[in-house]
Amino acid sequence: MCGIVGYIGPRQAYPIIITGLKRQEYRGYDSTGVALITQEGLQIYKKKGKVQELEDSLIGQSLQSNIGIGHTRWATHGEPNDVNAHPHRSFGGKLAMIHNGIIENFAQLKSELIKKEYSFKSETDTEVLLNFIEDIYIHTGCPLEEAIRIALKRVSGAYVILVLDEDHPDTIIAARKGSPLVIGIGKNEHFLGSDATPMITYTKEVVYVNDYEIAIVKQDELILKNLGNEKQLPYITRLDLELAAIEKGGYPHFMLKEIFEQPTTIFDCLRGRLDAQQGRITMRGIDDNIEALTKAPRFIIIACGTSWHAGLVAEYVIEELCRTPVEVEYASEFRYRNPVIREGDVVIAISQSGETADTLVAIEKAKEQGAFILGIVNVVGSSISRVSQAGAYTHAGPEIGVASTKAFTAQLSVLMMIALRIAREKKSITDEKYLELLHELESVPEKVATVLRNAPALETIANKYAQSSDALFLGRGYNFPIALEGALKLKEISYIHAEGYPAAEMKHGPIALVDEKLPVVFVATKDEHYLKIVSNIQEVKARKGKVIAVASEGDTTIQSMADDVFYVPEANEIMAPLISVVPLQLLAYYMGVARGCDVDKPRNLAKSVTVE
């Protein structure tokens, strides 16, 4: 989950690396560090805390270098501190390395190295791997790239590594397995990163490195080899990414910017795919595989976190419209049990980054058992997109805030279109219903814009409840997963303990928590469950709970019972989650801000979970 950056070329490396680390800080921010090869040799600077703290500590230092690597960390092995921060220096002092991933057999390797009189300064698996590489390098006399290749054949786990050698200041060597690595190609210069954000200022041409590949990167040369030492032809992709997309654009936080981008990102997701006037959905990845999708005996949705909540909504939608059974699985559980997968089953993998480790391993396992893999990701060229047999990009653009917002609504938009396309092909809904839902989906961006125009009302509500220690989120039907998502957002952003439940389940335990201090958030838009959820609100009010309701415009019944109401435009219940989630995102944001939390970088979290 860490962020890695590298540069080699005619420019000064340090400013490029620091800027790149700031752009990738969503991947981890426990500690940060930079390694440069200067005229004085290999220099390493690292510090607990965020990138800005390292930058401040280096003001006035001579950092002249045309080659360097940098790292921003989400801790796995060893607590966040200066010593455990990357880059690490090898025992012999000549090599420096940064690493994103986990080396599972590090303890065995460390034991072997200790017997050879190696000592270790940190608690990290990274230092172990680096010293293992150095040991091979020294004792075999082979080139460093060969030492890395030999070492990686012994390694279990996931990694992206970047290595510098003080004695060869013209080369960065990188390798990848299970974690992302992008190499940007400039004029007599190369850029490296966990994603493309560090390099978009300088180049639009990139290479996405594949698993089990080693990159030998020089100022004017890029060589890719596999672990069998066979050269690979780099496939150059042109980036469709603008610098403005990864800047705040006048907003105080990326999270707020990304919430307010949703009318545009949902529109972009639908654009070119949905034509309500012509009654048509065109999605190449779906159209080309429509037979496999319509004949599937069941769908299995695999995801983590917010993407799992999108999968829960999709379960309701697909079963309603397509009449095909759906199961929704946590990828982290699916991969470790022995699930029954039959040939013809369609596995839908949902991931914002396309690099989620648990999801990636889960779909590889399902693919081996004969399932058809359909990927829904946001990042072009990501691992899940390459493993999948078909899929769809969400086109939400970069999401820098750690808590997912616009990626979630883009995922829902894609899932809605897929369900409608399959239902149309299967004739499992009427033409009238199909056209009605197309028009409903087409109207979502404007309805979300209406919600956002009323955002100040949510800030007032948030300030009222910001010092609460707990919260309960309740919803029914299509809005039950939205209650789960609202609770997750509040936990992530404000550190308030929150639980999401189906409203009817409140009586089976959670109602014991209700008292005059507990805010209970009801997603209570008008649908077939409306009268039931009104009864649930009355049950909470009878126990003096504080009710915050998200209700449909003009609903005076809810208004008469709730302590605070936020109105959203009316929508068909199938499309309602795309709209009703937005107030919950804003509520979490404003409560986090009121509590003084770092809403873009919540403690202990990282955006892209590329380790177990």
C-alpha positions as CSV (number, residue, x, y, z in Angstrom):
1,M,0.0,0.0,0.0
2,C,3.0,2.2,0.1
3,G,3.9,4.8,-2.6
4,I,7.1,4.5,-4.6
5,V,8.8,7.1,-6.8
6,G,12.0,7.1,-8.8
7,Y,13.7,9.4,-11.3
8,I,16.8,9.3,-13.5
9,G,17.7,11.9,-16.1
10,P,19.1,15.4,-16.6
11,R,16.8,17.2,-14.1
12,Q,17.3,17.4,-10.3
13,A,15.8,14.3,-8.9
14,Y,14.8,15.5,-5.4
15,P,12.1,18.0,-6.3
16,I,10.5,15.5,-8.7
17,I,10.6,12.7,-6.1
18,I,9.1,14.9,-3.3
19,T,6.3,16.2,-5.5
20,G,5.6,12.6,-6.6
21,L,5.5,11.4,-3.0
22,K,3.0,14.1,-2.2
23,R,0.8,13.0,-5.0
24,Q,0.9,9.4,-3.8
25,E,0.5,10.1,-0.1
26,Y,-3.0,8.6,-0.3
27,R,-1.2,5.2,-0.5
28,G,0.4,5.7,3.0
29,Y,1.7,8.4,5.2
30,D,3.2,6.8,8.3
31,S,6.7,7.8,7.3
32,T,8.6,8.9,4.2
33,G,12.1,8.9,2.8
34,V,14.4,9.6,-0.2
35,A,17.7,8.1,-1.4
36,L,19.9,10.1,-3.8
37,I,23.3,9.3,-5.3
38,T,25.2,12.6,-5.0
39,Q,28.9,13.5,-5.5
40,E,29.4,12.4,-1.9
41,G,27.9,8.9,-2.6
42,L,24.6,7.3,-1.6
43,Q,22.6,9.6,0.7
44,I,19.4,8.5,2.5
45,Y,17.0,10.9,4.3
46,K,13.9,9.5,6.0
47,K,11.6,10.5,8.8
48,K,8.4,9.4,10.6
49,G,5.4,11.4,9.5
50,K,4.1,12.9,6.3
51,V,6.1,14.0,3.3
52,Q,5.9,17.7,4.3
53,E,7.7,16.9,7.5
54,L,10.6,15.3,5.6
55,E,10.7,18.2,3.2
56,D,10.8,20.7,6.0
57,S,13.7,18.8,7.7
58,L,15.8,19.0,4.6
59,I,15.6,22.7,3.9
60,G,19.0,24.1,3.3
61,Q,20.7,20.8,2.6
62,S,22.6,20.1,-0.6
63,L,20.5,17.6,-2.5
64,Q,22.1,17.8,-5.9
65,S,21.5,14.6,-7.8
66,N,20.1,13.3,-11.1
67,I,19.1,9.9,-9.8
68,G,17.0,9.0,-6.8
69,I,14.1,7.0,-5.3
70,G,11.5,7.9,-2.7
71,H,8.9,6.2,-0.6
72,T,5.8,7.0,1.5
73,R,4.9,4.2,3.9
74,W,1.9,2.4,5.2
75,A,3.4,0.2,7.9
76,T,3.2,-3.6,7.7
77,H,6.3,-4.9,9.4
78,G,7.5,-2.6,12.2
79,E,5.9,0.4,13.7
80,P,6.1,3.8,12.0
81,N,9.4,5.4,13.0
82,D,12.5,6.9,11.5
83,V,14.4,3.6,11.5
84,N,11.7,1.5,9.9
85,A,11.0,4.2,7.2
86,H,12.2,3.5,3.7
87,P,14.6,3.6,1.9
88,H,16.8,1.1,3.6
89,R,20.5,0.8,3.3
90,S,22.1,-2.6,2.9
91,F,24.5,-4.0,5.5
92,G,27.5,-3.3,3.3
93,G,26.3,0.3,2.7
94,K,26.3,0.4,-1.1
95,L,22.7,-0.4,-1.9
96,A,19.5,1.4,-1.1
97,M,16.0,0.0,-1.7
98,I,12.3,0.9,-1.3
99,H,9.5,-1.7,-1.3
100,N,5.8,-1.8,-1.6
101,G,4.4,-5.2,-0.5
102,I,5.0,-8.0,2.0
103,I,7.8,-10.6,1.9
104,E,6.1,-13.6,3.6
105,N,9.2,-15.7,4.1
106,F,11.3,-12.9,5.5
107,A,11.9,-14.6,8.8
108,Q,13.6,-17.6,7.2
109,L,15.7,-15.4,5.0
110,K,16.7,-13.3,8.0
111,S,17.7,-16.3,10.0
112,E,20.0,-17.4,7.2
113,L,21.5,-13.9,7.0
114,I,22.1,-13.7,10.7
115,K,24.1,-16.9,10.5
116,K,26.3,-15.1,7.9
117,E,26.8,-12.3,10.5
118,Y,24.4,-9.8,9.0
119,S,22.8,-7.4,11.4
120,F,19.7,-5.4,11.0
121,K,18.7,-1.9,12.1
122,S,15.0,-2.1,11.4
123,E,12.1,-4.5,12.0
124,T,11.1,-4.6,8.3
125,D,10.9,-7.4,5.8
126,T,12.3,-4.9,3.3
127,E,15.7,-4.7,4.9
128,V,15.9,-8.5,5.0
129,L,15.2,-8.7,1.2
130,L,17.8,-6.0,0.5
131,N,20.5,-7.8,2.5
132,F,19.6,-11.0,0.8
133,I,20.1,-9.4,-2.6
134,E,23.4,-7.9,-1.4
135,D,24.6,-11.2,-0.1
136,I,24.0,-12.8,-3.5
137,Y,25.5,-9.8,-5.3
138,I,28.7,-9.9,-3.2
139,H,29.3,-13.6,-3.1
140,T,28.5,-14.5,-6.7
141,G,30.1,-11.4,-8.3
142,C,27.1,-11.3,-10.8
143,P,25.5,-8.1,-12.0
144,L,23.0,-6.5,-9.6
145,E,20.1,-7.3,-11.8
146,E,21.0,-11.0,-11.8
147,A,21.4,-10.9,-8.0
148,I,17.9,-9.4,-7.8
149,R,16.5,-12.1,-10.2
150,I,18.1,-14.9,-8.1
151,A,16.7,-13.4,-4.8
152,L,13.2,-12.9,-6.1
153,K,13.0,-16.6,-7.1
154,R,13.3,-17.4,-3.4
155,V,10.9,-14.8,-2.2
156,S,7.2,-15.5,-1.3
157,G,4.8,-12.6,-1.2
158,A,4.1,-9.4,-3.1
159,Y,6.5,-6.6,-4.0
160,V,7.5,-3.7,-6.1
161,I,11.1,-2.8,-5.4
162,L,13.4,0.0,-6.6
163,V,17.1,-0.5,-6.0
164,L,20.1,2.0,-6.2
165,D,23.7,0.9,-6.3
166,E,26.3,3.6,-5.2
167,D,28.9,2.1,-7.5
168,H,26.5,2.3,-10.5
169,P,24.9,5.8,-10.3
170,D,23.5,5.5,-13.8
171,T,20.9,2.8,-13.2
172,I,17.7,2.2,-11.2
173,I,16.7,-1.5,-11.1
174,A,13.0,-2.2,-10.4
175,A,10.9,-5.4,-10.1
176,R,7.3,-6.2,-9.7
177,K,5.0,-8.9,-8.5
178,G,1.5,-8.2,-7.2
179,S,1.9,-4.5,-6.6
180,P,1.7,-1.8,-9.3
181,L,4.6,-0.2,-11.1
182,V,4.4,2.4,-13.9
183,I,7.5,3.8,-15.8
184,G,7.2,7.1,-17.5
185,I,9.3,7.7,-20.7
186,G,10.7,11.2,-21.3
187,K,13.4,12.6,-23.5
188,N,16.6,11.0,-22.0
189,E,14.9,10.5,-18.7
190,H,12.6,8.0,-16.9
191,F,10.2,8.3,-14.1
192,L,8.9,5.5,-11.8
193,G,5.8,5.3,-9.6
194,S,3.1,3.2,-8.0
195,D,0.8,5.1,-10.4
196,A,1.1,7.7,-13.1
197,T,0.6,10.8,-10.9
198,P,4.3,11.5,-10.2
199,M,5.0,11.8,-13.9
200,I,2.1,13.5,-15.6
201,T,3.8,16.9,-15.4
202,Y,6.6,15.6,-17.6
203,T,5.3,12.8,-19.9
204,K,2.2,11.2,-21.2
205,E,3.9,8.0,-22.3
206,V,4.1,5.2,-19.8
207,V,4.8,1.5,-19.5
208,Y,2.8,-0.7,-17.1
209,V,5.3,-3.3,-15.8
210,N,3.9,-6.8,-15.6
211,D,4.2,-9.3,-12.8
212,Y,7.6,-11.1,-12.6
213,E,9.3,-8.5,-14.7
214,I,12.6,-6.7,-13.9
215,A,13.2,-3.2,-15.3
216,I,16.8,-1.9,-15.8
217,V,16.3,1.8,-16.1
218,K,18.9,4.2,-17.3
219,Q,18.7,7.8,-18.5
220,D,18.3,6.9,-22.1
221,E,17.4,3.2,-22.0
222,L,14.7,1.0,-20.6
223,I,15.2,-2.8,-20.6
224,L,12.5,-5.2,-19.4
225,K,13.3,-8.8,-18.6
226,N,11.3,-11.6,-17.0
227,L,12.6,-13.8,-14.2
228,G,14.0,-16.2,-16.9
229,N,16.3,-13.4,-18.1
230,E,14.4,-13.1,-21.4
231,K,13.9,-9.6,-22.8
232,Q,10.4,-8.3,-23.0
233,L,9.1,-5.6,-25.4
234,P,7.9,-2.6,-23.4
235,Y,4.3,-1.7,-24.4
236,I,3.9,2.1,-24.3
237,T,0.5,3.5,-23.4
238,R,-0.5,7.1,-23.6
239,L,-2.0,8.6,-20.5
240,D,-5.5,10.1,-20.5
241,L,-4.8,12.1,-17.3
242,E,-4.6,15.8,-16.7
243,L,-2.7,17.6,-13.9
244,A,-5.8,19.4,-12.8
245,A,-7.4,16.1,-11.9
246,I,-5.0,15.5,-9.1
247,E,-5.1,19.0,-7.6
248,K,-7.6,20.4,-5.1
249,G,-8.9,23.1,-7.5
250,G,-9.7,25.5,-4.7
251,Y,-11.4,23.0,-2.4
252,P,-10.1,22.7,1.2
253,H,-9.8,18.9,0.8
254,F,-9.7,16.3,-2.0
255,M,-12.6,14.5,-0.4
256,L,-14.9,17.5,-0.7
257,K,-13.7,18.1,-4.3
258,E,-14.4,14.5,-5.2
259,I,-17.8,14.5,-3.6
260,F,-18.7,17.6,-5.6
261,E,-17.3,16.1,-8.8
262,Q,-19.9,13.3,-8.8
263,P,-22.4,14.9,-11.2
264,T,-19.6,15.1,-13.7
265,T,-18.0,11.6,-13.0
266,I,-21.4,9.9,-13.1
267,F,-22.1,11.7,-16.4
268,D,-18.7,10.7,-17.8
269,C,-19.4,7.1,-16.7
270,L,-22.7,7.1,-18.6
271,R,-21.5,9.1,-21.6
272,G,-21.2,7.2,-24.8
273,R,-22.7,4.1,-23.2
274,L,-26.3,5.1,-22.3
275,D,-28.7,6.6,-24.8
276,A,-32.1,6.8,-23.2
277,Q,-33.7,8.4,-26.3
278,Q,-32.6,5.5,-28.5
279,G,-33.3,3.0,-25.7
280,R,-29.8,1.7,-25.9
281,I,-26.8,0.7,-23.7
282,T,-23.5,0.1,-25.5
283,M,-20.6,-1.3,-23.5
284,R,-18.1,-3.2,-25.6
285,G,-16.8,-5.4,-22.8
286,I,-20.4,-6.5,-22.1
287,D,-21.7,-6.6,-25.7
288,D,-18.8,-8.9,-26.8
289,N,-19.5,-11.3,-23.9
290,I,-23.3,-11.0,-23.7
291,E,-23.9,-14.8,-24.2
292,A,-21.7,-15.7,-21.2
293,L,-23.5,-13.1,-19.1
294,T,-27.0,-14.0,-20.0
295,K,-26.5,-17.7,-19.6
296,A,-24.6,-17.5,-16.3
297,P,-26.2,-19.7,-13.7
298,R,-25.2,-17.2,-11.1
299,F,-23.1,-14.1,-10.4
300,I,-20.5,-14.0,-7.7
301,I,-19.4,-10.4,-6.7
302,I,-16.0,-10.1,-5.1
303,A,-14.8,-6.9,-3.5
304,C,-13.5,-5.2,-0.4
305,G,-14.6,-2.2,1.7
306,T,-16.7,0.4,-0.2
307,S,-16.6,-1.7,-3.3
308,W,-18.2,-4.5,-1.4
309,H,-21.1,-2.2,-0.6
310,A,-21.4,-1.4,-4.3
311,G,-21.6,-5.2,-4.8
312,L,-24.5,-5.5,-2.3
313,V,-26.5,-2.9,-4.2
314,A,-25.7,-4.8,-7.4
315,E,-27.0,-8.0,-5.8
316,Y,-30.4,-6.4,-5.3
317,V,-30.4,-4.8,-8.8
318,I,-29.3,-7.9,-10.8
319,E,-31.6,-10.3,-9.0
320,E,-34.5,-7.9,-9.5
321,L,-33.9,-7.1,-13.2
322,C,-32.1,-10.2,-14.5
323,R,-33.6,-12.9,-12.3
324,T,-30.1,-14.5,-11.9
325,P,-28.9,-15.5,-8.4
326,V,-26.1,-13.3,-7.0
327,E,-23.7,-13.9,-4.1
328,V,-21.5,-11.1,-2.7
329,E,-18.3,-12.1,-1.1
330,Y,-15.5,-10.4,0.8
331,A,-12.4,-11.1,-1.3
332,S,-10.4,-11.6,1.8
333,E,-12.6,-14.4,2.9
334,F,-13.3,-15.9,-0.5
335,R,-9.7,-16.5,-1.3
336,Y,-9.1,-18.6,1.9
337,R,-12.1,-20.8,1.9
338,N,-13.0,-23.5,-0.6
339,P,-15.9,-22.0,-2.5
340,V,-18.0,-23.9,-5.0
341,I,-17.2,-22.5,-8.4
342,R,-18.9,-24.0,-11.5
343,E,-18.0,-23.5,-15.1
344,G,-20.1,-20.8,-16.5
345,D,-20.3,-18.8,-13.2
346,V,-19.6,-15.1,-13.7
347,V,-17.4,-13.5,-11.1
348,I,-17.6,-9.7,-11.0
349,A,-14.5,-8.2,-9.4
350,I,-15.0,-4.6,-8.2
351,S,-11.9,-2.5,-7.2
352,Q,-11.2,1.3,-7.5
353,S,-7.5,0.8,-8.0
354,G,-7.6,-2.5,-9.8
355,E,-4.8,-3.6,-7.6
356,T,-6.6,-4.8,-4.4
357,A,-4.5,-7.8,-3.4
358,D,-7.3,-9.9,-1.9
359,T,-9.6,-9.3,-4.9
360,L,-6.8,-10.1,-7.4
361,V,-5.9,-13.4,-5.8
362,A,-9.6,-14.3,-5.4
363,I,-10.4,-13.8,-9.1
364,E,-7.2,-15.7,-10.1
365,K,-8.5,-18.6,-8.0
366,A,-12.0,-18.4,-9.5
367,K,-10.6,-18.2,-13.0
368,E,-8.6,-21.4,-12.5
369,Q,-11.9,-23.2,-11.6
370,G,-13.6,-22.2,-14.8
371,A,-15.4,-19.0,-13.9
372,F,-15.8,-16.1,-16.3
373,I,-14.1,-12.9,-14.8
374,L,-15.7,-9.5,-15.3
375,G,-13.7,-6.6,-13.9
376,I,-15.0,-3.2,-12.8
377,V,-12.1,-0.9,-12.1
378,N,-11.2,2.8,-12.3
379,V,-7.5,2.6,-13.2
380,V,-6.6,1.7,-16.8
381,G,-3.9,-0.9,-17.1
382,S,-4.3,-2.2,-13.6
383,S,-3.7,-5.8,-12.6
384,I,-7.4,-6.7,-12.2
385,S,-8.2,-5.3,-15.6
386,R,-5.5,-7.5,-17.2
387,V,-6.6,-10.6,-15.4
388,S,-10.2,-10.2,-16.3
389,Q,-11.7,-11.7,-19.4
390,A,-14.0,-8.7,-19.9
391,G,-15.0,-5.6,-18.0
392,A,-15.7,-1.9,-17.8
393,Y,-13.8,1.1,-16.6
394,T,-15.7,3.5,-14.4
395,H,-14.0,6.7,-15.7
396,A,-14.2,8.4,-12.4
397,G,-10.7,9.9,-12.8
398,P,-8.1,9.9,-10.0
399,E,-9.5,9.7,-6.5
400,I,-6.9,11.1,-4.1
401,G,-9.0,11.2,-0.9
402,V,-8.5,7.9,0.9
403,A,-12.2,7.4,1.7
404,S,-13.9,6.5,-1.6
405,T,-16.7,8.7,-2.8
406,K,-16.9,9.3,-6.5
407,A,-15.5,5.9,-7.3
408,F,-18.4,4.3,-5.4
409,T,-21.1,6.1,-7.4
410,A,-19.2,5.4,-10.6
411,Q,-19.1,1.7,-9.7
412,L,-22.9,1.8,-9.1
413,S,-23.5,3.5,-12.4
414,V,-21.5,0.8,-14.3
415,L,-23.3,-2.0,-12.4
416,M,-26.7,-0.5,-13.1
417,M,-25.9,-0.4,-16.8
418,I,-24.6,-3.9,-16.9
419,A,-27.7,-5.2,-15.1
420,L,-30.0,-3.3,-17.6
421,R,-28.1,-4.5,-20.6
422,I,-28.3,-8.2,-19.4
423,A,-32.0,-7.8,-18.5
424,R,-32.7,-6.3,-21.9
425,E,-31.0,-9.3,-23.6
426,K,-32.8,-11.8,-21.4
427,K,-36.1,-10.0,-21.8
428,S,-36.5,-10.4,-18.0
429,I,-38.0,-6.9,-17.8
430,T,-40.6,-5.3,-20.0
431,D,-39.7,-2.7,-22.6
432,E,-41.6,-0.1,-20.7
433,K,-39.6,-0.8,-17.5
434,Y,-36.3,-0.8,-19.3
435,L,-36.9,2.6,-20.9
436,E,-38.2,4.0,-17.6
437,L,-35.0,2.9,-15.9
438,L,-32.8,4.3,-18.7
439,H,-34.3,7.7,-18.3
440,E,-34.0,7.4,-14.5
441,L,-30.3,6.6,-14.7
442,E,-29.8,9.4,-17.2
443,S,-31.3,11.9,-14.7
444,V,-29.0,10.9,-11.8
445,P,-26.2,13.4,-12.5
446,E,-28.6,16.4,-12.2
447,K,-30.3,15.0,-9.1
448,V,-26.9,14.6,-7.4
449,A,-26.1,18.2,-8.4
450,T,-29.3,19.2,-6.6
451,V,-28.2,17.4,-3.4
452,L,-24.8,19.2,-3.6
453,R,-26.4,22.6,-3.9
454,N,-28.0,22.0,-0.5
455,A,-24.7,20.9,1.2
456,P,-24.6,23.7,3.7
457,A,-27.7,22.2,5.4
458,L,-25.7,19.0,6.1
459,E,-22.8,21.0,7.5
460,T,-25.2,22.4,10.1
461,I,-26.5,19.0,11.0
462,A,-22.9,17.6,11.2
463,N,-21.8,20.3,13.6
464,K,-24.7,19.5,15.8
465,Y,-23.7,15.8,16.2
466,A,-19.9,16.1,15.7
467,Q,-19.0,15.2,19.3
468,S,-21.1,12.0,19.4
469,S,-19.2,8.9,20.3
470,D,-21.4,6.5,18.4
471,A,-23.9,6.5,15.5
472,L,-26.3,4.0,14.0
473,F,-27.2,3.9,10.2
474,L,-30.4,2.2,9.1
475,G,-31.9,1.5,5.7
476,R,-34.1,-1.1,3.9
477,G,-34.0,-2.7,0.5
478,Y,-31.7,-0.9,-2.0
479,N,-30.8,1.6,0.7
480,F,-29.6,-1.0,3.3
481,P,-26.1,-1.1,1.6
482,I,-26.1,2.7,1.6
483,A,-26.6,2.6,5.4
484,L,-23.5,0.3,5.6
485,E,-21.6,2.7,3.4
486,G,-22.7,5.7,5.5
487,A,-21.5,4.1,8.7
488,L,-18.1,3.1,7.0
489,K,-17.6,6.7,5.9
490,L,-18.2,8.1,9.3
491,K,-15.8,5.6,10.9
492,E,-13.1,6.3,8.3
493,I,-13.3,10.1,8.4
494,S,-14.4,11.2,11.9
495,Y,-13.3,8.1,14.0
496,I,-16.8,8.0,15.5
497,H,-17.9,4.4,16.1
498,A,-20.7,3.7,13.7
499,E,-22.8,0.6,12.7
500,G,-24.9,0.1,9.7
501,Y,-27.9,-2.3,9.8
502,P,-31.0,-3.2,7.9
503,A,-33.7,-1.2,9.7
504,A,-35.8,-4.2,10.6
505,E,-32.8,-5.8,12.3
506,M,-32.6,-2.9,14.8
507,K,-35.0,-4.8,17.1
508,H,-32.7,-7.8,17.1
509,G,-30.0,-6.2,19.2
510,P,-28.9,-2.6,18.1
511,I,-32.0,-1.0,19.7
512,A,-30.3,-1.6,23.0
513,L,-27.9,1.2,22.1
514,V,-30.6,3.8,21.6
515,D,-30.7,6.6,24.1
516,E,-31.0,10.4,24.0
517,K,-27.3,10.8,23.0
518,L,-27.3,8.4,20.0
519,P,-27.8,9.8,16.5
520,V,-29.6,7.4,14.3
521,V,-29.3,8.1,10.6
522,F,-32.2,6.7,8.5
523,V,-32.1,6.4,4.8
524,A,-35.8,6.9,4.4
525,T,-36.5,7.8,0.7
526,K,-39.9,6.7,-0.6
527,D,-40.0,3.2,-1.9
528,E,-41.9,0.0,-1.3
529,H,-40.4,-0.2,2.3
530,Y,-41.4,3.4,3.2
531,L,-44.1,2.6,5.7
532,K,-41.9,0.0,7.4
533,I,-39.1,2.5,7.8
534,V,-41.5,5.1,9.2
535,S,-42.4,2.5,11.9
536,N,-38.7,2.0,12.6
537,I,-38.2,5.8,13.1
538,Q,-41.1,5.8,15.6
539,E,-39.4,3.0,17.5
540,V,-36.3,5.0,17.8
541,K,-38.1,8.2,18.8
542,A,-40.0,6.2,21.5
543,R,-36.6,5.6,23.1
544,K,-35.5,9.2,22.8
545,G,-32.9,8.6,20.1
546,K,-31.9,11.5,17.9
547,V,-33.1,10.9,14.3
548,I,-31.4,12.2,11.2
549,A,-33.3,11.3,8.1
550,V,-32.5,11.4,4.4
551,A,-35.9,11.7,2.9
552,S,-37.6,12.4,-0.4
553,E,-38.5,15.9,-1.3
554,G,-41.8,17.0,0.2
555,D,-42.1,14.3,2.8
556,T,-43.8,15.9,5.7
557,T,-44.4,12.7,7.5
558,I,-40.7,12.1,8.1
559,Q,-40.2,15.8,8.9
560,S,-42.8,15.5,11.7
561,M,-40.8,12.7,13.4
562,A,-37.1,13.4,12.8
563,D,-34.9,15.8,14.7
564,D,-33.1,16.7,11.4
565,V,-34.1,16.0,7.8
566,F,-32.1,16.3,4.6
567,Y,-34.2,16.1,1.4
568,V,-33.1,14.5,-1.8
569,P,-34.9,14.4,-5.2
570,E,-37.4,11.6,-5.7
571,A,-36.0,8.7,-7.8
572,N,-36.9,5.2,-8.7
573,E,-35.9,2.9,-5.9
574,I,-33.4,1.0,-8.0
575,M,-31.5,4.3,-8.8
576,A,-32.0,5.8,-5.4
577,P,-28.7,4.6,-3.9
578,L,-26.8,6.7,-6.3
579,I,-28.5,9.8,-4.8
580,S,-29.1,8.9,-1.2
581,V,-25.4,8.0,-0.6
582,V,-24.2,11.6,-1.3
583,P,-25.7,13.2,1.9
584,L,-24.0,10.5,3.9
585,Q,-20.7,11.3,2.3
586,L,-21.1,14.9,3.1
587,L,-22.3,14.2,6.7
588,A,-19.1,12.2,7.3
589,Y,-16.9,14.8,5.7
590,Y,-18.4,17.7,7.7
591,M,-18.3,15.8,11.0
592,G,-14.7,14.8,10.4
593,V,-13.7,18.5,9.7
594,A,-15.6,19.6,12.8
595,R,-13.6,17.1,14.9
596,G,-10.3,18.4,13.4
597,C,-9.6,15.1,11.6
598,D,-7.4,14.9,8.5
599,V,-10.2,13.8,6.2
600,D,-8.0,13.2,3.2
601,K,-5.6,11.0,5.1
602,P,-7.4,9.2,8.0
603,R,-5.2,7.5,10.5
604,N,-4.1,4.0,9.8
605,L,-5.7,3.9,6.4
606,A,-4.4,3.8,2.8
607,K,-6.1,4.1,-0.5
608,S,-4.9,1.1,-2.4
609,V,-4.7,-2.1,-0.4
610,T,-2.1,-4.0,-2.2
611,V,-1.2,-6.3,0.7
612,E,-3.3,-8.8,2.7
